[in-house]
C-alpha cells in the first residue's frame, strides 16, 4: 500500500547518524567526530572529521572506513551520498582492556 505524501529527513538527523557510524567504524568516541551534510540540488555530500583509533595502517583504514561509513549511514537513513570527504584529525591510543568486541 502506498500512502500519498512526502517524507523528509532533517540534515541534523542525517548528521547524527553519520557521526555515530563514523565513531563505530573508527573506534573512537562520538564526541570527537564532526560531520557536515551538504545538499547540492538533491545530491548529498558529506564532510567528516574524526580521530582514528585503529591498529591497521592509516591510509587503508581511512579508505575502507570512508566507504563503510557511507554504506552504514545510507542503510540507516535511506539517503544516498554522492560524495564523502574524510579527514583524520588525530590518532588515539587503543586501550584493549576497555574495548568490547
KAKAUR-V355710 format. One record per pair of residues at least 6 apart in sequence whose C-alpha atoms are under 7 Angstrom apart, sorted by sequence separation. I is the first residue (numbers start at 1). J is the second residue. If there is no record, write none. Layout:
i:I j:J
i:I j:J
//
This chain:
i:23 j:29
i:38 j:44
i:39 j:45
i:74 j:80
i:23 j:30
i:37 j:44
i:38 j:45
i:37 j:45
i:38 j:46
i:37 j:46
i:20 j:30
i:23 j:33
i:36 j:46
i:37 j:47
i:19 j:30
i:35 j:46
i:36 j:47
i:70 j:81
i:35 j:47
i:36 j:48
i:35 j:48
i:19 j:33
i:34 j:48
i:35 j:49
i:19 j:34
i:34 j:49
i:19 j:35
i:33 j:49
i:34 j:50
i:18 j:35
i:33 j:50
i:32 j:50
i:32 j:51
i:15 j:35
i:66 j:86
i:15 j:36
i:15 j:37
i:28 j:51
i:28 j:52
i:28 j:53
i:11 j:37
i:26 j:52
i:27 j:53
i:26 j:53
i:27 j:54
i:26 j:54
i:44 j:80
i:45 j:81
i:52 j:88
i:44 j:81
i:45 j:82
i:46 j:83
i:47 j:84
i:48 j:85
i:49 j:86
i:50 j:87
i:51 j:88
i:44 j:82
i:45 j:83
i:46 j:84
i:47 j:85
i:48 j:86
i:49 j:87
i:50 j:88
i:51 j:89
i:52 j:90
i:53 j:91
i:26 j:65
i:43 j:82
i:45 j:84
i:46 j:85
i:47 j:86
i:48 j:87
i:49 j:88
i:50 j:89
i:51 j:90
i:52 j:91
i:53 j:92
i:25 j:65
i:49 j:89
i:51 j:91
i:52 j:92
i:53 j:93
i:51 j:92
i:53 j:94
i:25 j:69
i:22 j:69
i:21 j:69
i:18 j:69
i:21 j:72
i:21 j:73
i:18 j:73
i:17 j:73
i:14 j:77
//
